[in-house]
Amino acid sequence: MDTKKGITVFTPVFNRAYCIKNAYDSLLEQSYQDFEWIIVDDGSTDNLQKLVNEWISARQIDIKYVKVPNGGKMRAQNLAVKMASKPAFFVLDSDDSLKQNALELVWNWFE
């Protein structure tokens, strides 16, 4: 893995199993594939962990998932920054999706 290039996509979540699939689907369709997706689950009580574990098992994209006791978005983001292995850091909220070339544009700007 080349840690000198690529994007860490970070998504903070709390009980967002009902809407995060759009974000996942949009990441699958990205033209730029050198990214990891870090999902920090801030104490969810829904079936988010099961859903994310299914995606991790599918191995279509590199996903790092961690569940922590509820502590707020900023604590989740600080944790994700520590976990990140890529030089660019991009926040994708759980109810958002990206156009197919979004990460390519982010990387071109970053580079």
BAVOMI-106021 format. One record per atom (N, C-alpha, C, O): residue in three letters; atom name; x, y, z. Coordinates in nm, 3 decimals. Example, Ala and Ser with C-alpha at 12.3 -4.5 7.8 and 13.67 -1.06 7.14 Angstrom:
<pts>
+-----+------+---------+---------+---------+
! res ! atom !       u !       v !       w !
+-----+------+---------+---------+---------+
! ALA !    N !   1.319 !  -0.569 !   0.780 !
! ALA !   CA !   1.230 !  -0.450 !   0.780 !
! ALA !    C !   1.320 !  -0.330 !   0.780 !
! ALA !    O !   1.424 !  -0.332 !   0.846 !
! SER !    N !   1.285 !  -0.225 !   0.708 !
! SER !   CA !   1.367 !  -0.106 !   0.714 !
! SER !    C !   1.290 !   0.003 !   0.787 !
! SER !    O !   1.341 !   0.114 !   0.804 !
+-----+------+---------+---------+---------+
</pts>
This chain:
<pts>
+-----+------+---------+---------+---------+
! res ! atom !       u !       v !       w !
+-----+------+---------+---------+---------+
! MET !    N !   0.085 !  -0.119 !   0.000 !
! MET !   CA !   0.000 !   0.000 !   0.000 !
! MET !    C !   0.088 !   0.124 !   0.000 !
! MET !    O !   0.180 !   0.137 !   0.082 !
! ASP !    N !   0.061 !   0.214 !  -0.091 !
! ASP !   CA !   0.135 !   0.339 !  -0.099 !
! ASP !    C !   0.068 !   0.441 !  -0.008 !
! ASP !    O !  -0.041 !   0.489 !  -0.037 !
! THR !    N !   0.134 !   0.472 !   0.104 !
! THR !   CA !   0.074 !   0.566 !   0.199 !
! THR !    C !   0.103 !   0.711 !   0.162 !
! THR !    O !   0.058 !   0.802 !   0.231 !
! LYS !    N !   0.177 !   0.734 !   0.054 !
! LYS !   CA !   0.208 !   0.870 !   0.013 !
! LYS !    C !   0.103 !   0.926 !  -0.084 !
! LYS !    O !   0.111 !   1.042 !  -0.124 !
! LYS !    N !   0.007 !   0.844 !  -0.120 !
! LYS !   CA !  -0.101 !   0.893 !  -0.205 !
! LYS !    C !  -0.232 !   0.828 !  -0.163 !
! LYS !    O !  -0.234 !   0.728 !  -0.092 !
! GLY !    N !  -0.338 !   0.886 !  -0.207 !
! GLY !   CA !  -0.470 !   0.832 !  -0.177 !
! GLY !    C !  -0.548 !   0.917 !  -0.078 !
! GLY !    O !  -0.499 !   1.014 !  -0.022 !
! ILE !    N !  -0.672 !   0.875 !  -0.060 !
! ILE !   CA !  -0.767 !   0.951 !   0.020 !
! ILE !    C !  -0.825 !   0.863 !   0.129 !
! ILE !    O !  -0.864 !   0.749 !   0.104 !
! THR !    N !  -0.831 !   0.916 !   0.250 !
! THR !   CA !  -0.910 !   0.856 !   0.356 !
! THR !    C !  -1.046 !   0.925 !   0.354 !
! THR !    O !  -1.055 !   1.046 !   0.371 !
! VAL !    N !  -1.149 !   0.847 !   0.332 !
! VAL !   CA !  -1.286 !   0.897 !   0.339 !
! VAL !    C !  -1.338 !   0.861 !   0.477 !
! VAL !    O !  -1.336 !   0.744 !   0.516 !
! PHE !    N !  -1.385 !   0.960 !   0.551 !
! PHE !   CA !  -1.431 !   0.940 !   0.687 !
! PHE !    C !  -1.581 !   0.965 !   0.697 !
! PHE !    O !  -1.631 !   1.067 !   0.649 !
! THR !    N !  -1.650 !   0.872 !   0.760 !
! THR !   CA !  -1.794 !   0.888 !   0.785 !
! THR !    C !  -1.823 !   0.862 !   0.932 !
! THR !    O !  -1.806 !   0.750 !   0.981 !
! PRO !    N !  -1.867 !   0.966 !   1.004 !
! PRO !   CA !  -1.913 !   0.946 !   1.141 !
! PRO !    C !  -2.059 !   0.900 !   1.138 !
! PRO !    O !  -2.139 !   0.951 !   1.059 !
! VAL !    N !  -2.094 !   0.805 !   1.225 !
! VAL !   CA !  -2.231 !   0.754 !   1.223 !
! VAL !    C !  -2.286 !   0.735 !   1.363 !
! VAL !    O !  -2.213 !   0.702 !   1.457 !
! PHE !    N !  -2.415 !   0.756 !   1.374 !
! PHE !   CA !  -2.489 !   0.722 !   1.494 !
! PHE !    C !  -2.630 !   0.685 !   1.449 !
! PHE !    O !  -2.707 !   0.772 !   1.408 !
! ASN !    N !  -2.662 !   0.556 !   1.456 !
! ASN !   CA !  -2.794 !   0.505 !   1.416 !
! ASN !    C !  -2.831 !   0.549 !   1.273 !
! ASN !    O !  -2.938 !   0.605 !   1.251 !
! ARG !    N !  -2.742 !   0.523 !   1.179 !
! ARG !   CA !  -2.763 !   0.565 !   1.041 !
! ARG !    C !  -2.774 !   0.448 !   0.943 !
! ARG !    O !  -2.756 !   0.467 !   0.822 !
! ALA !    N !  -2.802 !   0.329 !   0.993 !
! ALA !   CA !  -2.814 !   0.213 !   0.904 !
! ALA !    C !  -2.920 !   0.235 !   0.796 !
! ALA !    O !  -2.908 !   0.181 !   0.686 !
! TYR !    N !  -3.020 !   0.313 !   0.826 !
! TYR !   CA !  -3.129 !   0.334 !   0.731 !
! TYR !    C !  -3.088 !   0.419 !   0.611 !
! TYR !    O !  -3.161 !   0.422 !   0.511 !
! CYS !    N !  -2.974 !   0.490 !   0.617 !
! CYS !   CA !  -2.942 !   0.581 !   0.507 !
! CYS !    C !  -2.800 !   0.570 !   0.452 !
! CYS !    O !  -2.771 !   0.631 !   0.350 !
! ILE !    N !  -2.712 !   0.495 !   0.516 !
! ILE !   CA !  -2.571 !   0.496 !   0.477 !
! ILE !    C !  -2.544 !   0.418 !   0.347 !
! ILE !    O !  -2.437 !   0.434 !   0.288 !
! LYS !    N !  -2.636 !   0.336 !   0.303 !
! LYS !   CA !  -2.613 !   0.257 !   0.182 !
! LYS !    C !  -2.588 !   0.345 !   0.060 !
! LYS !    O !  -2.511 !   0.306 !  -0.028 !
! ASN !    N !  -2.651 !   0.461 !   0.052 !
! ASN !   CA !  -2.627 !   0.550 !  -0.062 !
! ASN !    C !  -2.481 !   0.595 !  -0.066 !
! ASN !    O !  -2.421 !   0.606 !  -0.173 !
! ALA !    N !  -2.424 !   0.622 !   0.051 !
! ALA !   CA !  -2.283 !   0.660 !   0.057 !
! ALA !    C !  -2.196 !   0.544 !   0.010 !
! ALA !    O !  -2.104 !   0.563 !  -0.070 !
! TYR !    N !  -2.225 !   0.425 !   0.058 !
! TYR !   CA !  -2.151 !   0.305 !   0.019 !
! TYR !    C !  -2.158 !   0.284 !  -0.133 !
! TYR !    O !  -2.056 !   0.264 !  -0.198 !
! ASP !    N !  -2.278 !   0.288 !  -0.186 !
! ASP !   CA !  -2.296 !   0.267 !  -0.330 !
! ASP !    C !  -2.219 !   0.369 !  -0.412 !
! ASP !    O !  -2.162 !   0.336 !  -0.515 !
! SER !    N !  -2.218 !   0.493 !  -0.366 !
! SER !   CA !  -2.146 !   0.596 !  -0.442 !
! SER !    C !  -1.995 !   0.575 !  -0.435 !
! SER !    O !  -1.923 !   0.609 !  -0.530 !
! LEU !    N !  -1.945 !   0.519 !  -0.325 !
! LEU !   CA !  -1.802 !   0.488 !  -0.316 !
! LEU !    C !  -1.765 !   0.372 !  -0.408 !
! LEU !    O !  -1.656 !   0.371 !  -0.465 !
! LEU !    N !  -1.854 !   0.276 !  -0.423 !
! LEU !   CA !  -1.829 !   0.165 !  -0.514 !
! LEU !    C !  -1.811 !   0.213 !  -0.658 !
! LEU !    O !  -1.738 !   0.151 !  -0.735 !
! GLU !    N !  -1.877 !   0.321 !  -0.693 !
! GLU !   CA !  -1.877 !   0.370 !  -0.832 !
! GLU !    C !  -1.770 !   0.474 !  -0.861 !
! GLU !    O !  -1.768 !   0.530 !  -0.971 !
! GLN !    N !  -1.681 !   0.501 !  -0.768 !
! GLN !   CA !  -1.581 !   0.606 !  -0.789 !
! GLN !    C !  -1.481 !   0.570 !  -0.899 !
! GLN !    O !  -1.435 !   0.456 !  -0.909 !
! SER !    N !  -1.449 !   0.668 !  -0.981 !
! SER !   CA !  -1.348 !   0.649 !  -1.085 !
! SER !    C !  -1.208 !   0.644 !  -1.024 !
! SER !    O !  -1.119 !   0.581 !  -1.081 !
! TYR !    N !  -1.188 !   0.708 !  -0.911 !
! TYR !   CA !  -1.061 !   0.706 !  -0.838 !
! TYR !    C !  -1.073 !   0.603 !  -0.728 !
! TYR !    O !  -1.158 !   0.616 !  -0.640 !
! GLN !    N !  -0.990 !   0.500 !  -0.731 !
! GLN !   CA !  -1.006 !   0.387 !  -0.639 !
! GLN !    C !  -0.903 !   0.379 !  -0.526 !
! GLN !    O !  -0.911 !   0.288 !  -0.444 !
! ASP !    N !  -0.808 !   0.472 !  -0.521 !
! ASP !   CA !  -0.705 !   0.466 !  -0.417 !
! ASP !    C !  -0.756 !   0.538 !  -0.292 !
! ASP !    O !  -0.713 !   0.649 !  -0.259 !
! PHE !    N !  -0.849 !   0.473 !  -0.223 !
! PHE !   CA !  -0.905 !   0.531 !  -0.101 !
! PHE !    C !  -0.938 !   0.421 !  -0.002 !
! PHE !    O !  -0.954 !   0.304 !  -0.037 !
! GLU !    N !  -0.946 !   0.463 !   0.123 !
! GLU !   CA !  -0.997 !   0.378 !   0.229 !
! GLU !    C !  -1.117 !   0.450 !   0.289 !
! GLU !    O !  -1.125 !   0.573 !   0.286 !
! TRP !    N !  -1.209 !   0.374 !   0.343 !
! TRP !   CA !  -1.328 !   0.432 !   0.406 !
! TRP !    C !  -1.324 !   0.397 !   0.554 !
! TRP !    O !  -1.330 !   0.279 !   0.591 !
! ILE !    N !  -1.314 !   0.499 !   0.637 !
! ILE !   CA !  -1.316 !   0.479 !   0.781 !
! ILE !    C !  -1.454 !   0.522 !   0.833 !
! ILE !    O !  -1.496 !   0.636 !   0.816 !
! ILE !    N !  -1.520 !   0.427 !   0.896 !
! ILE !   CA !  -1.651 !   0.453 !   0.956 !
! ILE !    C !  -1.633 !   0.444 !   1.107 !
! ILE !    O !  -1.596 !   0.340 !   1.160 !
! VAL !    N !  -1.661 !   0.554 !   1.175 !
! VAL !   CA !  -1.657 !   0.554 !   1.321 !
! VAL !    C !  -1.802 !   0.559 !   1.370 !
! VAL !    O !  -1.873 !   0.658 !   1.352 !
! ASP !    N !  -1.842 !   0.450 !   1.432 !
! ASP !   CA !  -1.976 !   0.433 !   1.486 !
! ASP !    C !  -1.977 !   0.485 !   1.629 !
! ASP !    O !  -1.913 !   0.428 !   1.717 !
! ASP !    N !  -2.048 !   0.594 !   1.650 !
! ASP !   CA !  -2.048 !   0.664 !   1.778 !
! ASP !    C !  -2.157 !   0.611 !   1.871 !
! ASP !    O !  -2.239 !   0.687 !   1.923 !
! GLY !    N !  -2.157 !   0.478 !   1.892 !
! GLY !   CA !  -2.249 !   0.417 !   1.988 !
! GLY !    C !  -2.385 !   0.382 !   1.934 !
! GLY !    O !  -2.484 !   0.386 !   2.008 !
! SER !    N !  -2.395 !   0.349 !   1.807 !
! SER !   CA !  -2.525 !   0.315 !   1.746 !
! SER !    C !  -2.591 !   0.197 !   1.816 !
! SER !    O !  -2.525 !   0.109 !   1.871 !
! THR !    N !  -2.725 !   0.198 !   1.813 !
! THR !   CA !  -2.803 !   0.087 !   1.867 !
! THR !    C !  -2.886 !   0.020 !   1.759 !
! THR !    O !  -2.966 !  -0.069 !   1.789 !
! ASP !    N !  -2.869 !   0.060 !   1.634 !
! ASP !   CA !  -2.940 !  -0.004 !   1.523 !
! ASP !    C !  -2.854 !  -0.116 !   1.465 !
! ASP !    O !  -2.758 !  -0.159 !   1.530 !
! ASN !    N !  -2.885 !  -0.164 !   1.346 !
! ASN !   CA !  -2.812 !  -0.276 !   1.288 !
! ASN !    C !  -2.697 !  -0.231 !   1.197 !
! ASN !    O !  -2.659 !  -0.304 !   1.106 !
! LEU !    N !  -2.642 !  -0.114 !   1.222 !
! LEU !   CA !  -2.534 !  -0.060 !   1.140 !
! LEU !    C !  -2.412 !  -0.153 !   1.137 !
! LEU !    O !  -2.355 !  -0.176 !   1.030 !
! GLN !    N !  -2.371 !  -0.204 !   1.251 !
! GLN !   CA !  -2.251 !  -0.287 !   1.256 !
! GLN !    C !  -2.266 !  -0.411 !   1.167 !
! GLN !    O !  -2.172 !  -0.448 !   1.097 !
! LYS !    N !  -2.381 !  -0.474 !   1.170 !
! LYS !   CA !  -2.407 !  -0.592 !   1.086 !
! LYS !    C !  -2.397 !  -0.555 !   0.938 !
! LYS !    O !  -2.336 !  -0.627 !   0.859 !
! LEU !    N !  -2.456 !  -0.444 !   0.902 !
! LEU !   CA !  -2.453 !  -0.397 !   0.763 !
! LEU !    C !  -2.310 !  -0.371 !   0.717 !
! LEU !    O !  -2.270 !  -0.417 !   0.610 !
! VAL !    N !  -2.234 !  -0.299 !   0.796 !
! VAL !   CA !  -2.096 !  -0.266 !   0.760 !
! VAL !    C !  -2.010 !  -0.392 !   0.754 !
! VAL !    O !  -1.925 !  -0.405 !   0.666 !
! ASN !    N !  -2.032 !  -0.485 !   0.845 !
! ASN !   CA !  -1.957 !  -0.610 !   0.841 !
! ASN !    C !  -1.983 !  -0.689 !   0.713 !
! ASN !    O !  -1.893 !  -0.755 !   0.661 !
! GLU !    N !  -2.104 !  -0.682 !   0.660 !
! GLU !   CA !  -2.135 !  -0.745 !   0.532 !
! GLU !    C !  -2.054 !  -0.679 !   0.420 !
! GLU !    O !  -2.002 !  -0.748 !   0.332 !
! TRP !    N !  -2.043 !  -0.548 !   0.423 !
! TRP !   CA !  -1.965 !  -0.477 !   0.320 !
! TRP !    C !  -1.817 !  -0.511 !   0.333 !
! TRP !    O !  -1.748 !  -0.530 !   0.232 !
! ILE !    N !  -1.768 !  -0.519 !   0.454 !
! ILE !   CA !  -1.628 !  -0.554 !   0.476 !
! ILE !    C !  -1.601 !  -0.694 !   0.420 !
! ILE !    O !  -1.499 !  -0.717 !   0.355 !
! SER !    N !  -1.691 !  -0.787 !   0.445 !
! SER !   CA !  -1.677 !  -0.924 !   0.395 !
! SER !    C !  -1.679 !  -0.929 !   0.243 !
! SER !    O !  -1.614 !  -1.015 !   0.183 !
! ALA !    N !  -1.753 !  -0.840 !   0.180 !
! ALA !   CA !  -1.761 !  -0.837 !   0.033 !
! ALA !    C !  -1.629 !  -0.792 !  -0.029 !
! ALA !    O !  -1.602 !  -0.824 !  -0.145 !
! ARG !    N !  -1.547 !  -0.718 !   0.045 !
! ARG !   CA !  -1.413 !  -0.674 !   0.001 !
! ARG !    C !  -1.413 !  -0.599 !  -0.132 !
! ARG !    O !  -1.321 !  -0.613 !  -0.212 !
! GLN !    N !  -1.516 !  -0.521 !  -0.155 !
! GLN !   CA !  -1.519 !  -0.440 !  -0.277 !
! GLN !    C !  -1.442 !  -0.310 !  -0.261 !
! GLN !    O !  -1.386 !  -0.258 !  -0.357 !
! ILE !    N !  -1.439 !  -0.258 !  -0.140 !
! ILE !   CA !  -1.359 !  -0.141 !  -0.107 !
! ILE !    C !  -1.296 !  -0.164 !   0.030 !
! ILE !    O !  -1.342 !  -0.246 !   0.109 !
! ASP !    N !  -1.189 !  -0.089 !   0.057 !
! ASP !   CA !  -1.118 !  -0.101 !   0.184 !
! ASP !    C !  -1.195 !  -0.023 !   0.292 !
! ASP !    O !  -1.202 !   0.100 !   0.287 !
! ILE !    N !  -1.251 !  -0.095 !   0.387 !
! ILE !   CA !  -1.331 !  -0.034 !   0.493 !
! ILE !    C !  -1.269 !  -0.065 !   0.628 !
! ILE !    O !  -1.237 !  -0.180 !   0.658 !
! LYS !    N !  -1.251 !   0.040 !   0.708 !
! LYS !   CA !  -1.212 !   0.024 !   0.847 !
! LYS !    C !  -1.330 !   0.073 !   0.931 !
! LYS !    O !  -1.377 !   0.185 !   0.915 !
! TYR !    N !  -1.376 !  -0.013 !   1.020 !
! TYR !   CA !  -1.492 !   0.019 !   1.103 !
! TYR !    C !  -1.454 !   0.007 !   1.249 !
! TYR !    O !  -1.390 !  -0.090 !   1.291 !
! VAL !    N !  -1.493 !   0.105 !   1.326 !
! VAL !   CA !  -1.471 !   0.099 !   1.470 !
! VAL !    C !  -1.596 !   0.153 !   1.540 !
! VAL !    O !  -1.653 !   0.254 !   1.499 !
! LYS !    N !  -1.636 !   0.084 !   1.646 !
! LYS !   CA !  -1.751 !   0.128 !   1.726 !
! LYS !    C !  -1.698 !   0.174 !   1.861 !
! LYS !    O !  -1.625 !   0.101 !   1.928 !
! VAL !    N !  -1.737 !   0.294 !   1.900 !
! VAL !   CA !  -1.694 !   0.353 !   2.026 !
! VAL !    C !  -1.816 !   0.399 !   2.104 !
! VAL !    O !  -1.923 !   0.420 !   2.046 !
! PRO !    N !  -1.802 !   0.414 !   2.237 !
! PRO !   CA !  -1.913 !   0.472 !   2.314 !
! PRO !    C !  -1.942 !   0.614 !   2.264 !
! PRO !    O !  -1.852 !   0.685 !   2.220 !
! ASN !    N !  -2.067 !   0.651 !   2.272 !
! ASN !   CA !  -2.110 !   0.782 !   2.224 !
! ASN !    C !  -2.026 !   0.893 !   2.285 !
! ASN !    O !  -2.015 !   0.904 !   2.407 !
! GLY !    N !  -1.967 !   0.975 !   2.197 !
! GLY !   CA !  -1.882 !   1.083 !   2.245 !
! GLY !    C !  -1.883 !   1.205 !   2.155 !
! GLY !    O !  -1.815 !   1.303 !   2.183 !
! GLY !    N !  -1.959 !   1.199 !   2.047 !
! GLY !   CA !  -1.971 !   1.315 !   1.960 !
! GLY !    C !  -1.886 !   1.306 !   1.835 !
! GLY !    O !  -1.790 !   1.230 !   1.827 !
! LYS !    N !  -1.924 !   1.388 !   1.737 !
! LYS !   CA !  -1.862 !   1.386 !   1.605 !
! LYS !    C !  -1.713 !   1.424 !   1.610 !
! LYS !    O !  -1.633 !   1.362 !   1.541 !
! MET !    N !  -1.677 !   1.523 !   1.689 !
! MET !   CA !  -1.537 !   1.567 !   1.690 !
! MET !    C !  -1.445 !   1.458 !   1.745 !
! MET !    O !  -1.334 !   1.439 !   1.695 !
! ARG !    N !  -1.489 !   1.387 !   1.847 !
! ARG !   CA !  -1.408 !   1.277 !   1.899 !
! ARG !    C !  -1.394 !   1.167 !   1.794 !
! ARG !    O !  -1.287 !   1.108 !   1.778 !
! ALA !    N !  -1.503 !   1.140 !   1.724 !
! ALA !   CA !  -1.499 !   1.040 !   1.616 !
! ALA !    C !  -1.403 !   1.082 !   1.506 !
! ALA !    O !  -1.327 !   1.001 !   1.455 !
! GLN !    N !  -1.406 !   1.209 !   1.471 !
! GLN !   CA !  -1.317 !   1.259 !   1.366 !
! GLN !    C !  -1.171 !   1.252 !   1.411 !
! GLN !    O !  -1.085 !   1.213 !   1.332 !
! ASN !    N !  -1.143 !   1.288 !   1.534 !
! ASN !   CA !  -1.005 !   1.279 !   1.585 !
! ASN !    C !  -0.954 !   1.135 !   1.579 !
! ASN !    O !  -0.838 !   1.112 !   1.546 !
! LEU !    N !  -1.039 !   1.040 !   1.612 !
! LEU !   CA !  -1.002 !   0.899 !   1.604 !
! LEU !    C !  -0.974 !   0.859 !   1.459 !
! LEU !    O !  -0.876 !   0.790 !   1.432 !
! ALA !    N !  -1.059 !   0.902 !   1.369 !
! ALA !   CA !  -1.040 !   0.868 !   1.227 !
! ALA !    C !  -0.910 !   0.925 !   1.173 !
! ALA !    O !  -0.842 !   0.859 !   1.094 !
! VAL !    N !  -0.874 !   1.045 !   1.212 !
! VAL !   CA !  -0.748 !   1.104 !   1.169 !
! VAL !    C !  -0.632 !   1.017 !   1.215 !
! VAL !    O !  -0.536 !   0.996 !   1.140 !
! LYS !    N !  -0.638 !   0.966 !   1.337 !
! LYS !   CA !  -0.533 !   0.878 !   1.388 !
! LYS !    C !  -0.527 !   0.746 !   1.312 !
! LYS !    O !  -0.420 !   0.688 !   1.295 !
! MET !    N !  -0.642 !   0.698 !   1.266 !
! MET !   CA !  -0.649 !   0.570 !   1.195 !
! MET !    C !  -0.611 !   0.583 !   1.048 !
! MET !    O !  -0.575 !   0.483 !   0.984 !
! ALA !    N !  -0.618 !   0.702 !   0.994 !
! ALA !   CA !  -0.599 !   0.723 !   0.850 !
! ALA !    C !  -0.460 !   0.683 !   0.804 !
! ALA !    O !  -0.360 !   0.710 !   0.870 !
! SER !    N !  -0.455 !   0.616 !   0.688 !
! SER !   CA !  -0.327 !   0.578 !   0.630 !
! SER !    C !  -0.299 !   0.652 !   0.499 !
! SER !    O !  -0.195 !   0.631 !   0.437 !
! LYS !    N !  -0.389 !   0.736 !   0.459 !
! LYS !   CA !  -0.374 !   0.811 !   0.333 !
! LYS !    C !  -0.350 !   0.959 !   0.366 !
! LYS !    O !  -0.395 !   1.006 !   0.471 !
! PRO !    N !  -0.281 !   1.032 !   0.279 !
! PRO !   CA !  -0.248 !   1.172 !   0.310 !
! PRO !    C !  -0.365 !   1.270 !   0.299 !
! PRO !    O !  -0.368 !   1.371 !   0.369 !
! ALA !    N !  -0.461 !   1.242 !   0.212 !
! ALA !   CA !  -0.577 !   1.331 !   0.198 !
! ALA !    C !  -0.689 !   1.277 !   0.286 !
! ALA !    O !  -0.707 !   1.156 !   0.299 !
! PHE !    N !  -0.765 !   1.369 !   0.347 !
! PHE !   CA !  -0.873 !   1.332 !   0.440 !
! PHE !    C !  -0.999 !   1.402 !   0.394 !
! PHE !    O !  -1.002 !   1.524 !   0.380 !
! PHE !    N !  -1.104 !   1.324 !   0.371 !
! PHE !   CA !  -1.229 !   1.376 !   0.315 !
! PHE !    C !  -1.345 !   1.324 !   0.399 !
! PHE !    O !  -1.353 !   1.204 !   0.427 !
! VAL !    N !  -1.435 !   1.413 !   0.438 !
! VAL !   CA !  -1.551 !   1.374 !   0.519 !
! VAL !    C !  -1.671 !   1.352 !   0.428 !
! VAL !    O !  -1.707 !   1.438 !   0.348 !
! LEU !    N !  -1.732 !   1.235 !   0.442 !
! LEU !   CA !  -1.854 !   1.200 !   0.370 !
! LEU !    C !  -1.959 !   1.166 !   0.475 !
! LEU !    O !  -1.948 !   1.063 !   0.543 !
! ASP !    N !  -2.059 !   1.250 !   0.489 !
! ASP !   CA !  -2.162 !   1.223 !   0.589 !
! ASP !    C !  -2.244 !   1.102 !   0.547 !
! ASP !    O !  -2.253 !   1.068 !   0.429 !
! SER !    N !  -2.303 !   1.037 !   0.645 !
! SER !   CA !  -2.372 !   0.910 !   0.623 !
! SER !    C !  -2.496 !   0.923 !   0.533 !
! SER !    O !  -2.539 !   0.824 !   0.475 !
! ASP !    N !  -2.551 !   1.041 !   0.522 !
! ASP !   CA !  -2.669 !   1.059 !   0.437 !
! ASP !    C !  -2.635 !   1.125 !   0.304 !
! ASP !    O !  -2.724 !   1.172 !   0.233 !
! ASP !    N !  -2.507 !   1.128 !   0.270 !
! ASP !   CA !  -2.462 !   1.187 !   0.144 !
! ASP !    C !  -2.420 !   1.079 !   0.046 !
! ASP !    O !  -2.402 !   0.963 !   0.082 !
! SER !    N !  -2.404 !   1.120 !  -0.079 !
! SER !   CA !  -2.346 !   1.034 !  -0.181 !
! SER !    C !  -2.260 !   1.122 !  -0.270 !
! SER !    O !  -2.274 !   1.244 !  -0.271 !
! LEU !    N !  -2.171 !   1.058 !  -0.344 !
! LEU !   CA !  -2.076 !   1.131 !  -0.428 !
! LEU !    C !  -2.101 !   1.102 !  -0.575 !
! LEU !    O !  -2.143 !   0.992 !  -0.612 !
! LYS !    N !  -2.075 !   1.202 !  -0.658 !
! LYS !   CA !  -2.076 !   1.178 !  -0.803 !
! LYS !    C !  -1.958 !   1.087 !  -0.835 !
! LYS !    O !  -1.862 !   1.079 !  -0.758 !
! GLN !    N !  -1.965 !   1.019 !  -0.947 !
! GLN !   CA !  -1.868 !   0.916 !  -0.983 !
! GLN !    C !  -1.723 !   0.965 !  -0.986 !
! GLN !    O !  -1.632 !   0.887 !  -0.960 !
! ASN !    N !  -1.701 !   1.091 !  -1.018 !
! ASN !   CA !  -1.564 !   1.143 !  -1.028 !
! ASN !    C !  -1.523 !   1.230 !  -0.908 !
! ASN !    O !  -1.421 !   1.298 !  -0.914 !
! ALA !    N !  -1.600 !   1.228 !  -0.802 !
! ALA !   CA !  -1.576 !   1.317 !  -0.688 !
! ALA !    C !  -1.438 !   1.296 !  -0.626 !
! ALA !    O !  -1.364 !   1.392 !  -0.605 !
! LEU !    N !  -1.403 !   1.173 !  -0.596 !
! LEU !   CA !  -1.273 !   1.148 !  -0.532 !
! LEU !    C !  -1.158 !   1.176 !  -0.627 !
! LEU !    O !  -1.049 !   1.215 !  -0.584 !
! GLU !    N !  -1.179 !   1.155 !  -0.755 !
! GLU !   CA !  -1.077 !   1.190 !  -0.855 !
! GLU !    C !  -1.051 !   1.340 !  -0.851 !
! GLU !    O !  -0.935 !   1.383 !  -0.856 !
! LEU !    N !  -1.155 !   1.420 !  -0.843 !
! LEU !   CA !  -1.141 !   1.565 !  -0.836 !
! LEU !    C !  -1.072 !   1.607 !  -0.704 !
! LEU !    O !  -0.987 !   1.696 !  -0.704 !
! VAL !    N !  -1.109 !   1.541 !  -0.595 !
! VAL !   CA !  -1.047 !   1.571 !  -0.465 !
! VAL !    C !  -0.897 !   1.541 !  -0.473 !
! VAL !    O !  -0.815 !   1.621 !  -0.428 !
! TRP !    N !  -0.862 !   1.425 !  -0.529 !
! TRP !   CA !  -0.720 !   1.390 !  -0.535 !
! TRP !    C !  -0.643 !   1.485 !  -0.626 !
! TRP !    O !  -0.532 !   1.525 !  -0.592 !
! ASN !    N !  -0.700 !   1.520 !  -0.739 !
! ASN !   CA !  -0.633 !   1.613 !  -0.831 !
! ASN !    C !  -0.610 !   1.748 !  -0.763 !
! ASN !    O !  -0.504 !   1.808 !  -0.781 !
! TRP !    N !  -0.705 !   1.794 !  -0.687 !
! TRP !   CA !  -0.689 !   1.920 !  -0.614 !
! TRP !    C !  -0.581 !   1.904 !  -0.507 !
! TRP !    O !  -0.496 !   1.991 !  -0.492 !
! PHE !    N !  -0.586 !   1.793 !  -0.433 !
! PHE !   CA !  -0.492 !   1.770 !  -0.324 !
! PHE !    C !  -0.348 !   1.761 !  -0.375 !
! PHE !    O !  -0.255 !   1.816 !  -0.317 !
! GLU !    N !  -0.334 !   1.690 !  -0.485 !
! GLU !   CA !  -0.201 !   1.665 !  -0.539 !
! GLU !    C !  -0.138 !   1.794 !  -0.590 !
! GLU !    O !  -0.026 !   1.792 !  -0.640 !
+-----+------+---------+---------+---------+
</pts>
